[in-house]
Every structure is written in structure tokens, then in C-alpha cells.
Amino acid sequence: MVVVPMKMAPIKRNHKTLSLKEKSAIIDELKRGVSGKSLALKYGVGTSTISDIKKNLIKLKGK
């Protein structure tokens, strides 16, 4: 008898739009060394969103 593990349905997050004020606060906290994962949990977004904010900041500073 072969036991096949059941796959769980992925949990879909609700869409969350961050205000400029929130993005600015995230940038400030990143500069102080707060981890992206903890910021993602705090603001209810994915870690990739935090990474995108950081990446876009670097792009803007380069101009």
C-alpha cells in the first residue's frame, strides 16, 4: 500500500496597497537593520514586496 500525501491548497493573501508613508517607514526601518521578513509580517505583505521596495529605492538613488 502506497500512501500519497495530500496537497494543501495554497493560502491566498488579500491584496494590500501600501501608502507612501508606510513605504517610507519600511525604508527607514531597513536602513536601521530590521529584517525584511519581520517587516513583511508587520505590514501584512510578502517578503518580495519588501525586496521590491528596497530595489526600487536603489534604482531611484542611482538616477
PDB file as gemmi writes it, atoms N, CA and C in Angstrom:
CRYST1    1.000    1.000    1.000  90.00  90.00  90.00 P 1                      
ATOM      1  N   MET A   1       0.846  -1.178   0.000  1.00  0.00           N  
ATOM      2  CA  MET A   1       0.000   0.000   0.000  1.00  0.00           C  
ATOM      3  C   MET A   1       0.896   1.247   0.000  1.00  0.00           C  
ATOM      4  N   VAL A   2       0.629   2.146  -0.925  1.00  0.00           N  
ATOM      5  CA  VAL A   2       1.402   3.374  -1.036  1.00  0.00           C  
ATOM      6  C   VAL A   2       0.557   4.519  -0.502  1.00  0.00           C  
ATOM      7  N   VAL A   3       1.134   5.277   0.404  1.00  0.00           N  
ATOM      8  CA  VAL A   3       0.432   6.422   0.979  1.00  0.00           C  
ATOM      9  C   VAL A   3       0.898   7.678   0.236  1.00  0.00           C  
ATOM     10  N   VAL A   4      -0.052   8.360  -0.369  1.00  0.00           N  
ATOM     11  CA  VAL A   4       0.260   9.577  -1.102  1.00  0.00           C  
ATOM     12  C   VAL A   4      -0.172  10.764  -0.243  1.00  0.00           C  
ATOM     13  N   PRO A   5       0.767  11.647   0.093  1.00  0.00           N  
ATOM     14  CA  PRO A   5       0.383  12.790   0.926  1.00  0.00           C  
ATOM     15  C   PRO A   5      -0.547  13.729   0.157  1.00  0.00           C  
ATOM     16  N   MET A   6      -1.531  14.233   0.870  1.00  0.00           N  
ATOM     17  CA  MET A   6      -2.466  15.177   0.248  1.00  0.00           C  
ATOM     18  C   MET A   6      -1.829  16.548   0.210  1.00  0.00           C  
ATOM     19  N   LYS A   7      -2.036  17.212  -0.900  1.00  0.00           N  
ATOM     20  CA  LYS A   7      -1.519  18.576  -1.012  1.00  0.00           C  
ATOM     21  C   LYS A   7      -2.521  19.537  -0.403  1.00  0.00           C  
ATOM     22  N   MET A   8      -2.000  20.501   0.332  1.00  0.00           N  
ATOM     23  CA  MET A   8      -2.867  21.522   0.905  1.00  0.00           C  
ATOM     24  C   MET A   8      -3.010  22.645  -0.112  1.00  0.00           C  
ATOM     25  N   ALA A   9      -4.185  23.208  -0.170  1.00  0.00           N  
ATOM     26  CA  ALA A   9      -4.409  24.335  -1.069  1.00  0.00           C  
ATOM     27  C   ALA A   9      -3.581  25.517  -0.591  1.00  0.00           C  
ATOM     28  N   PRO A  10      -2.937  26.234  -1.521  1.00  0.00           N  
ATOM     29  CA  PRO A  10      -2.140  27.395  -1.096  1.00  0.00           C  
ATOM     30  C   PRO A  10      -3.026  28.476  -0.497  1.00  0.00           C  
ATOM     31  N   ILE A  11      -2.499  29.147   0.483  1.00  0.00           N  
ATOM     32  CA  ILE A  11      -3.237  30.219   1.131  1.00  0.00           C  
ATOM     33  C   ILE A  11      -3.029  31.485   0.311  1.00  0.00           C  
ATOM     34  N   LYS A  12      -4.120  32.080  -0.120  1.00  0.00           N  
ATOM     35  CA  LYS A  12      -4.030  33.278  -0.937  1.00  0.00           C  
ATOM     36  C   LYS A  12      -4.148  34.506  -0.041  1.00  0.00           C  
ATOM     37  N   ARG A  13      -3.164  35.410  -0.192  1.00  0.00           N  
ATOM     38  CA  ARG A  13      -3.194  36.636   0.602  1.00  0.00           C  
ATOM     39  C   ARG A  13      -4.122  37.639  -0.059  1.00  0.00           C  
ATOM     40  N   ASN A  14      -4.741  38.473   0.746  1.00  0.00           N  
ATOM     41  CA  ASN A  14      -5.547  39.568   0.219  1.00  0.00           C  
ATOM     42  C   ASN A  14      -4.623  40.635  -0.328  1.00  0.00           C  
ATOM     43  N   HIS A  15      -5.119  41.380  -1.309  1.00  0.00           N  
ATOM     44  CA  HIS A  15      -4.332  42.458  -1.902  1.00  0.00           C  
ATOM     45  C   HIS A  15      -4.179  43.586  -0.889  1.00  0.00           C  
ATOM     46  N   LYS A  16      -2.964  44.046  -0.731  1.00  0.00           N  
ATOM     47  CA  LYS A  16      -2.679  45.116   0.228  1.00  0.00           C  
ATOM     48  C   LYS A  16      -1.864  46.180  -0.495  1.00  0.00           C  
ATOM     49  N   THR A  17      -2.349  47.400  -0.480  1.00  0.00           N  
ATOM     50  CA  THR A  17      -1.621  48.514  -1.079  1.00  0.00           C  
ATOM     51  C   THR A  17      -1.010  49.348   0.033  1.00  0.00           C  
ATOM     52  N   LEU A  18       0.290  49.550  -0.055  1.00  0.00           N  
ATOM     53  CA  LEU A  18       0.989  50.336   0.956  1.00  0.00           C  
ATOM     54  C   LEU A  18       0.987  51.804   0.549  1.00  0.00           C  
ATOM     55  N   SER A  19       0.751  52.664   1.519  1.00  0.00           N  
ATOM     56  CA  SER A  19       0.797  54.099   1.259  1.00  0.00           C  
ATOM     57  C   SER A  19       2.265  54.534   1.171  1.00  0.00           C  
ATOM     58  N   LEU A  20       2.480  55.729   0.664  1.00  0.00           N  
ATOM     59  CA  LEU A  20       3.832  56.268   0.604  1.00  0.00           C  
ATOM     60  C   LEU A  20       4.434  56.399   1.996  1.00  0.00           C  
ATOM     61  N   LYS A  21       3.589  56.754   2.950  1.00  0.00           N  
ATOM     62  CA  LYS A  21       4.045  56.892   4.341  1.00  0.00           C  
ATOM     63  C   LYS A  21       4.545  55.546   4.871  1.00  0.00           C  
ATOM     64  N   GLU A  22       3.796  54.468   4.563  1.00  0.00           N  
ATOM     65  CA  GLU A  22       4.210  53.138   5.007  1.00  0.00           C  
ATOM     66  C   GLU A  22       5.502  52.710   4.312  1.00  0.00           C  
ATOM     67  N   LYS A  23       5.611  52.996   3.009  1.00  0.00           N  
ATOM     68  CA  LYS A  23       6.826  52.639   2.270  1.00  0.00           C  
ATOM     69  C   LYS A  23       8.029  53.390   2.827  1.00  0.00           C  
ATOM     70  N   SER A  24       7.823  54.645   3.168  1.00  0.00           N  
ATOM     71  CA  SER A  24       8.900  55.448   3.743  1.00  0.00           C  
ATOM     72  C   SER A  24       9.332  54.872   5.086  1.00  0.00           C  
ATOM     73  N   ALA A  25       8.365  54.445   5.891  1.00  0.00           N  
ATOM     74  CA  ALA A  25       8.672  53.844   7.191  1.00  0.00           C  
ATOM     75  C   ALA A  25       9.444  52.536   7.002  1.00  0.00           C  
ATOM     76  N   ILE A  26       9.062  51.761   5.993  1.00  0.00           N  
ATOM     77  CA  ILE A  26       9.756  50.499   5.705  1.00  0.00           C  
ATOM     78  C   ILE A  26      11.209  50.782   5.328  1.00  0.00           C  
ATOM     79  N   ILE A  27      11.418  51.789   4.482  1.00  0.00           N  
ATOM     80  CA  ILE A  27      12.777  52.150   4.065  1.00  0.00           C  
ATOM     81  C   ILE A  27      13.609  52.568   5.272  1.00  0.00           C  
ATOM     82  N   ASP A  28      13.023  53.372   6.149  1.00  0.00           N  
ATOM     83  CA  ASP A  28      13.737  53.805   7.357  1.00  0.00           C  
ATOM     84  C   ASP A  28      14.126  52.612   8.223  1.00  0.00           C  
ATOM     85  N   GLU A  29      13.198  51.670   8.366  1.00  0.00           N  
ATOM     86  CA  GLU A  29      13.473  50.504   9.203  1.00  0.00           C  
ATOM     87  C   GLU A  29      14.518  49.600   8.561  1.00  0.00           C  
ATOM     88  N   LEU A  30      14.484  49.483   7.227  1.00  0.00           N  
ATOM     89  CA  LEU A  30      15.503  48.690   6.538  1.00  0.00           C  
ATOM     90  C   LEU A  30      16.886  49.300   6.762  1.00  0.00           C  
ATOM     91  N   LYS A  31      16.967  50.631   6.726  1.00  0.00           N  
ATOM     92  CA  LYS A  31      18.245  51.320   6.946  1.00  0.00           C  
ATOM     93  C   LYS A  31      18.759  51.088   8.362  1.00  0.00           C  
ATOM     94  N   ARG A  32      17.847  50.889   9.325  1.00  0.00           N  
ATOM     95  CA  ARG A  32      18.247  50.619  10.722  1.00  0.00           C  
ATOM     96  C   ARG A  32      18.612  49.156  10.938  1.00  0.00           C  
ATOM     97  N   GLY A  33      18.410  48.321   9.898  1.00  0.00           N  
ATOM     98  CA  GLY A  33      18.810  46.923  10.007  1.00  0.00           C  
ATOM     99  C   GLY A  33      17.707  45.949  10.356  1.00  0.00           C  
ATOM    100  N   VAL A  34      16.459  46.399  10.321  1.00  0.00           N  
ATOM    101  CA  VAL A  34      15.343  45.494  10.597  1.00  0.00           C  
ATOM    102  C   VAL A  34      15.221  44.523   9.418  1.00  0.00           C  
ATOM    103  N   SER A  35      14.944  43.266   9.695  1.00  0.00           N  
ATOM    104  CA  SER A  35      14.880  42.268   8.633  1.00  0.00           C  
ATOM    105  C   SER A  35      13.635  42.443   7.766  1.00  0.00           C  
ATOM    106  N   GLY A  36      13.771  42.058   6.512  1.00  0.00           N  
ATOM    107  CA  GLY A  36      12.661  42.137   5.574  1.00  0.00           C  
ATOM    108  C   GLY A  36      11.504  41.239   5.985  1.00  0.00           C  
ATOM    109  N   LYS A  37      11.835  40.081   6.544  1.00  0.00           N  
ATOM    110  CA  LYS A  37      10.793  39.145   6.957  1.00  0.00           C  
ATOM    111  C   LYS A  37       9.938  39.726   8.088  1.00  0.00           C  
ATOM    112  N   SER A  38      10.576  40.366   9.052  1.00  0.00           N  
ATOM    113  CA  SER A  38       9.810  40.937  10.159  1.00  0.00           C  
ATOM    114  C   SER A  38       8.964  42.119   9.683  1.00  0.00           C  
ATOM    115  N   LEU A  39       9.490  42.890   8.724  1.00  0.00           N  
ATOM    116  CA  LEU A  39       8.710  43.995   8.165  1.00  0.00           C  
ATOM    117  C   LEU A  39       7.513  43.470   7.370  1.00  0.00           C  
ATOM    118  N   ALA A  40       7.719  42.374   6.642  1.00  0.00           N  
ATOM    119  CA  ALA A  40       6.627  41.778   5.874  1.00  0.00           C  
ATOM    120  C   ALA A  40       5.493  41.347   6.801  1.00  0.00           C  
ATOM    121  N   LEU A  41       5.844  40.748   7.917  1.00  0.00           N  
ATOM    122  CA  LEU A  41       4.832  40.331   8.890  1.00  0.00           C  
ATOM    123  C   LEU A  41       4.139  41.539   9.510  1.00  0.00           C  
ATOM    124  N   LYS A  42       4.915  42.553   9.836  1.00  0.00           N  
ATOM    125  CA  LYS A  42       4.377  43.758  10.476  1.00  0.00           C  
ATOM    126  C   LYS A  42       3.367  44.469   9.581  1.00  0.00           C  
ATOM    127  N   TYR A  43       3.680  44.573   8.279  1.00  0.00           N  
ATOM    128  CA  TYR A  43       2.828  45.326   7.360  1.00  0.00           C  
ATOM    129  C   TYR A  43       1.844  44.446   6.578  1.00  0.00           C  
ATOM    130  N   GLY A  44       1.891  43.145   6.797  1.00  0.00           N  
ATOM    131  CA  GLY A  44       0.933  42.245   6.157  1.00  0.00           C  
ATOM    132  C   GLY A  44       1.146  42.075   4.662  1.00  0.00           C  
ATOM    133  N   VAL A  45       2.417  42.089   4.236  1.00  0.00           N  
ATOM    134  CA  VAL A  45       2.746  41.901   2.827  1.00  0.00           C  
ATOM    135  C   VAL A  45       3.765  40.773   2.715  1.00  0.00           C  
ATOM    136  N   GLY A  46       4.066  40.378   1.493  1.00  0.00           N  
ATOM    137  CA  GLY A  46       5.056  39.336   1.279  1.00  0.00           C  
ATOM    138  C   GLY A  46       6.468  39.884   1.364  1.00  0.00           C  
ATOM    139  N   THR A  47       7.412  38.989   1.581  1.00  0.00           N  
ATOM    140  CA  THR A  47       8.810  39.408   1.649  1.00  0.00           C  
ATOM    141  C   THR A  47       9.274  39.972   0.308  1.00  0.00           C  
ATOM    142  N   SER A  48       8.688  39.492  -0.785  1.00  0.00           N  
ATOM    143  CA  SER A  48       9.080  40.015  -2.097  1.00  0.00           C  
ATOM    144  C   SER A  48       8.665  41.475  -2.255  1.00  0.00           C  
ATOM    145  N   THR A  49       7.578  41.872  -1.615  1.00  0.00           N  
ATOM    146  CA  THR A  49       7.147  43.268  -1.662  1.00  0.00           C  
ATOM    147  C   THR A  49       8.180  44.155  -0.973  1.00  0.00           C  
ATOM    148  N   ILE A  50       8.695  43.698   0.153  1.00  0.00           N  
ATOM    149  CA  ILE A  50       9.725  44.449   0.872  1.00  0.00           C  
ATOM    150  C   ILE A  50      10.981  44.545   0.000  1.00  0.00           C  
ATOM    151  N   SER A  51      11.337  43.439  -0.641  1.00  0.00           N  
ATOM    152  CA  SER A  51      12.505  43.436  -1.528  1.00  0.00           C  
ATOM    153  C   SER A  51      12.319  44.402  -2.691  1.00  0.00           C  
ATOM    154  N   ASP A  52      11.105  44.447  -3.242  1.00  0.00           N  
ATOM    155  CA  ASP A  52      10.815  45.359  -4.354  1.00  0.00           C  
ATOM    156  C   ASP A  52      10.960  46.810  -3.925  1.00  0.00           C  
ATOM    157  N   ILE A  53      10.487  47.126  -2.730  1.00  0.00           N  
ATOM    158  CA  ILE A  53      10.608  48.496  -2.218  1.00  0.00           C  
ATOM    159  C   ILE A  53      12.087  48.864  -2.090  1.00  0.00           C  
ATOM    160  N   LYS A  54      12.877  47.947  -1.547  1.00  0.00           N  
ATOM    161  CA  LYS A  54      14.310  48.182  -1.381  1.00  0.00           C  
ATOM    162  C   LYS A  54      14.995  48.332  -2.741  1.00  0.00           C  
ATOM    163  N   LYS A  55      14.647  47.464  -3.685  1.00  0.00           N  
ATOM    164  CA  LYS A  55      15.237  47.503  -5.018  1.00  0.00           C  
ATOM    165  C   LYS A  55      14.887  48.809  -5.730  1.00  0.00           C  
ATOM    166  N   ASN A  56      13.641  49.259  -5.616  1.00  0.00           N  
ATOM    167  CA  ASN A  56      13.219  50.492  -6.270  1.00  0.00           C  
ATOM    168  C   ASN A  56      13.902  51.703  -5.646  1.00  0.00           C  
ATOM    169  N   LEU A  57      14.188  51.658  -4.374  1.00  0.00           N  
ATOM    170  CA  LEU A  57      14.912  52.745  -3.711  1.00  0.00           C  
ATOM    171  C   LEU A  57      16.307  52.862  -4.308  1.00  0.00           C  
ATOM    172  N   ILE A  58      16.950  51.728  -4.516  1.00  0.00           N  
ATOM    173  CA  ILE A  58      18.299  51.721  -5.094  1.00  0.00           C  
ATOM    174  C   ILE A  58      18.263  52.296  -6.510  1.00  0.00           C  
ATOM    175  N   LYS A  59      17.239  51.946  -7.290  1.00  0.00           N  
ATOM    176  CA  LYS A  59      17.094  52.479  -8.648  1.00  0.00           C  
ATOM    177  C   LYS A  59      16.926  53.994  -8.622  1.00  0.00           C  
ATOM    178  N   LEU A  60      16.091  54.499  -7.712  1.00  0.00           N  
ATOM    179  CA  LEU A  60      15.830  55.927  -7.634  1.00  0.00           C  
ATOM    180  C   LEU A  60      17.086  56.710  -7.226  1.00  0.00           C  
ATOM    181  N   LYS A  61      17.855  56.150  -6.311  1.00  0.00           N  
ATOM    182  CA  LYS A  61      19.076  56.826  -5.860  1.00  0.00           C  
ATOM    183  C   LYS A  61      20.120  56.869  -6.967  1.00  0.00           C  
ATOM    184  N   GLY A  62      20.074  55.872  -7.861  1.00  0.00           N  
ATOM    185  CA  GLY A  62      21.042  55.810  -8.954  1.00  0.00           C  
ATOM    186  C   GLY A  62      20.815  56.885  -9.999  1.00  0.00           C  
ATOM    187  N   LYS A  63      19.611  57.443 -10.075  1.00  0.00           N  
ATOM    188  CA  LYS A  63      19.292  58.446 -11.100  1.00  0.00           C  
ATOM    189  C   LYS A  63      19.772  59.815 -10.726  1.00  0.00           C  
TER     190      LYS A  63                                                      
END                                                                             
